[in-house]
């Protein structure tokens, strides 16, 4: 955990909207991340893809996991595909401890996520 602010960059590539947060997704960063994801998700069309590239996220706590679960629920409601990629070992461990790696589509790299 560090004191650096979470930054979030998003871009569209084909039918995929790519969201790239950088920094910790914790109690401090999760609310802004959740807000931005909600805005992006509201613009997604059925059949579209939301790729969240977590390669620049060194730490995520339960509030970050809750944000990811909310995004998965939105994907199911709105019929878009949610793909996570680039999980650092520490973030991947959190998903595995919570058994969430079995319910999310997780790819190793952004290129793999875009090819999915």
C-alpha positions, 0 to 999 in steps of 0.5 A: 500500500502506498499514498499515491493517488489512483489514476484511471485511463480508458480508451476504446479499441475495436469493440473493447473499452480498455480501462487501465487503473494505476495505483492501489485500489483500496478504501481510498481509490475504490470509490473513484474507480467504481464511479468511473467504471459505472460511467463507462459501463453505462455506455457499453452496448450488449455484446461489447467488451470491457477489459480491465488491465490491472498490470499497474495495480500493485495492491487491491483490498476488499473494497477493490474486490467489491468493485470488480464484483459489481462490474461483473454483475453489471456485465451480466445485466447489460450483456457485455463481456468483462475480462480482467488482465495483467494481474500482479502476483499480489492482486492475483493472490487476493482473487485466488484466496476469495476464489474469484479467479473461478468466476472472472475471465482472467487473461495474462496480458492485454493482448490475450484479453483483446484476442479473447 
